Amino acid sequence: MMNIAMPLFSAALPEIFMLCMISFILLIDVCLKEGYRIVTYGLTQLTLIAVFLFAMAQYREYPYPIVTFGDHYVVDKLAILTKLWVLVASFFAFIYARHYIKGRSILYGEYYILGLFAVLGMLIMASAYSFLTIYLGLELLSLSLYAMVALQKDSAAATEAAMKYFIMGALASGLLLYGISILYGVTGSIDILTIGNALQKGLHVHNPAMIFALVFILSGLLFKFGAVPFHMWVPDVYDGAPTSVTLFIASAPKIAAFCITMRILVQALPMLSPAWSSILVVVAVLSMFSGNLLAIAQTNIKRMLAYSSIAHIGYTLLGIISGPTSATGYSAAMFYITTYVIVAAGAFAIIALLSKQGIELDQLDDYRGLNARHPWLAFMMLLLMFSMAGVPPTVGFFAKLGLLAALVEAHYVWLAALALLFAIIGAYYYLRIVMLMYFEEPREDLRSNRIAISPGITTAITLNGMAALILGLLPSALIDVCRISLG
């Protein structure tokens, strides 16, 4: 007689609560009149706060990993910390989105409901402990993002970006599924724990089919990251999508993608680390090279930051590469991607705040003399650009320093030198924005354009910008949290 273990539903309380709230908000939004759409926004933010509190309670409650739902779901420090960062990033993204979508033909309720579905997908990805759960969370996230990109109905650029994103995302999902099917054919399992234990016992390690499975699975993961050579969608989607959607895509999903990468490479396939490290070395170098050089040629700030994100993913991969032989590699990678998300969200938020009345101020020339028009906003942008460039004492400096230290410890000195060279090249286009804001006169048509920002959004962008400075001055607490979550 087969014994069926009862799932521990309390372990999935954040996801269960969010799904119930999404259903409730969807029903409420249908009944609301146009002037009461603020209720949808308020309920959305309250949902994120409540789920954050549930996740915080789990962080204190579970000192060890809890595996449930037939070994498909796990609650550990990595999962909970990923959820917390995803919720914080989404909370700020929705604050900035409210300002942006006013006056545009973007469906108000649909934006927040799709956004919550995307957050739910990321929460599932964070606790996924089998390839089935990973795929379900990933598809829930992806399908929501495809629809969000196309929300601006009268924008041909948004529609085109959504189609490109959807077609290339479907291809990436196919590659991932094919890799999972090969892995299942070799090991007879899709559970992270079972596959990891089998490989540690020496089973299937030398099977050539494992390399094929690894290549296809990595292809699907690298697409979600936007790394070379699966980066083609990034500049077009970042540029074509409404800036509020670009802000969301550039932030929280990066953290969720990092989490499932750690699950697959470090927990399921650690015995294949020589193979996946070699592949990631090539991908990281190409991403840093292409991202930084192509960003220099851009005149559109959204496309510039898109190519910049490709380069930053290359830097993040350096930590994963050094992880198998360095004690700090994985935690350095998590620290880097977390701080990058904070900085990228702030940068895209400023772009969204400057664009009003349906006019997109996304060209570099639009930032000439920003200091004369809004000194505080210019100062926040300066901090964010300094952090992306790795200028001390911002957090970007310590994030890059941690990666370089991990590479040297793992005996990848040549790769650390190459990363340092690319960081110097990348500093040019970040500092160019600072130069335009502080040392150039504003355009004639923008000279009298004063920027009015509500106190709530001013507070949010201030927290975003100051985090880049404060975490740079006091980085040890966040570094310790990253180290504990991956310990």
Secondary structure, 3 states (H helix, E strand, C coil): CCCCCCCCHHHHHHHHHHHHHHHHHHHHHHHCCHHHCHHHHHHHHHHHHHHHHHHHHHHHHCCCCEEECCCCEEECHHHHHHHHHHHHHHHHHHHHHHHHHCCCCECHHHHHHHHHHHHHHHHHHHHECEHHHHHHHHHHHHHHHHHHHCCECCCHHHHHHHHHHHHHHHHHHHHHHHHHHHHHHHHCCCEHHHHHHHHHCCCCCCCHHHHHHHHHHHHHHHHHHCCCCCCCHHHHHHHHCCHHHHHHHCCHHHHHHHHHHHHHHHHHCHHHHHHHHHHHHHHHHHHHHHHHHHHHCCCEHHHHHHHHHHHHHHHHHHHHHHHHHCCCHHHHHHHHHHHHHHHHHHHHHHHHHHCECCECCCEHHHHCCHHHHCHHHHHHHHHHHHHHHCCCCCHHHHHHHHHHHHHHHCCCHHHHHHHHHHHHHHHHHHHHHHHHHHHCCCCHHHCCCCCCCCHHHHHHHHHHHHHHHHHHHCCHHHHHHHHHHCC
